[in-house]
């Protein structure tokens, strides 16, 4: 059985490229061997998006969150509290931020450096 993943994008960041971004998430998930369970699409006014992603990760029991790029997170920074629970994979540039690479006591903003 393949490891599970969810996709994530911000509608306001993707804009008219939303369908393209979703297709790139699906393609990368397939190429990396993930079972893509769903793509979460949030807007600029979604309350606590990282918390919502963490809840989805826990509820769906997935191993990774695939996102078009770090610009889909607040201030373009990788949320450390999300990486504590799942690998974060960016489509462009293709990069994996693995859970085991981030020490548990690392401040949230350090994960993006």
Helices and strands as residue ranges (DSSP letters): E 4-10, H 11-14, G 15-17, H 18-32, E 35-42, H 49-60, E 64-67, G 70-72, G 74-76, H 80-83, E 87-90, E 95-97, G 99-101, G 108-112
